[in-house]
Amino acid sequence: TGHSPQVKAFVTQDIPYYHNLEMKHLPGADPELVLLSLRYEELERIPLSDMTREEINQLVQELGFYRKETPDAPVPEEFQFAPAKSLPILLPPQAPTADGKTPPKHDKEEHPDL
């Protein structure tokens, strides 16, 4: 499958502006945006092949990626870990989750596979 010119334009021209957004090129694979948590756990995969460059830009900004003025511009401190929504570690431990329940305590017993 060939990459669409739209995706290619995003990869070559737009990605350098985004903080914490990296492109890993897999030969022959359709381009996907893979969202990782701070612990490098995969959160989500979003196929990009049928999206326009504009849509991809919109998508990564909605996801909270910080777009710099220039590829070499410094990143403001509050955006160092952007996109923040995939970085739950920054939340204080007592913060309730969105549905009002406090997050479960992660005990070793829950994760025998670790």
Phi, psi and omega in degrees: 000131178275147175289141176290149178302329181296311181295320180298319179297319178298312184299315187278326188255331186260322185304322181300340181277343187265132177282137178066019177245119183236146178253123171255120185271118176254117183301132175079349182271146174291142182293134177227147172266118181252119181268127180245148173279176181300334180270013180062031171270139181285126181262319191196148173238130181238115179290136184253351194302327183259016180259151176278164179303319181297317180295321180294317177302316180297317182300308185293329178288323176296327179288348175103006176293140182270125178264121182279161177295317176223159182304333183262000183297146176292151180260126179304148186305321184291348179253006182303326182252015178295146003282122188295333187290344176262015180238070185296343182300332184286349180285142173297145187300332183272359183292131176290150176282178188302326184273010172092347178276148175283145183296146181294149176286136181267100178265159181298329183300329183289339186236073181296341185276353183278000000 
